[in-house]
């Protein structure tokens, strides 16, 4: 099949899509930092503001949450919250 023929075929498929189909076919954007914050909020059962406070160094989570973050990251608790 020629490249022109492939482009025509693709164009036909796109023209027959609904807006929702088109939207669903788009690749999922990746936001690793935001995804990491969201994962911490879910697994540590806390708010986005709490996690962002830990990241800024404004606060330190309780022992259970420190252990959970260490487990998630694979970094020792002592290294994560050096004083």
N, C-alpha and C positions, 0 to 999 in steps of 0.2 A: 504494500500500500504506500502510495506517495505521501509526502508530508502535507501537500495541499488537501488531499483526500482525508487525511487524519484530522486536519484543522476543521474541515467542513463537517465531519462527523461529530466532532466535539461541539462545534457551534450549534448543531441541531439538538444535541442533548441539553445544552444550556438553555436554548430557546424554549424548551418544553418544561423547564423547571418552574415550580412555584417559588415565591420569594422565600418561604420557609425552607424549602429544599435547598435553595442556593445558600442560605444562611447556615444550615446544618452541614453543608459540604465544605465550608471554609475550615481551614486548619485551626485548631485550638491554639490561641496565643499562650506563650509560656512566660510567666512572671515568677521566677524562682524565689525572690525575696518575699513577695506578697503571699505566695503559696506556703512558704516556710512559716510566716507569721500566722497564717490561718491554721496550719497544722498544729502549731503550739497552742493556739487558743482552744482548739478542739480537744487535743490530748491532755492539756493541763487544766482544762475546765475553767478557763478564765477569759477575761475580755481582751480585745485587741489593744486597748490602752495599757493594760498590765504588761503584755508582752513587749510593747514598744518602750515602756519604761525600763524593762530589763535590758533591752538592746541599747538604750541611751546610757545605761548605768545609773539611772535615777533611783532605781529600787532593785531589791534582790528578792526572788521568790522564796516561799517556804521550802523546807527540806524536801517534801514529797515532790514538789514541782521542779526543784533543782535536780533531783535524781531523774525525773522524767525527761528533762531537757538533755541531761547527760546521756541518757539511754538513746534518745532520738538522734543526737548529733554524733555520738561515739567519742565525745571529748570528755575528759574527767571533770567532775563537778568542781574540783579545786582550780583547774585551769580556766573554766568558764567564768568563775567569779573570783578572780584574784583581787585582793585588796591592796 
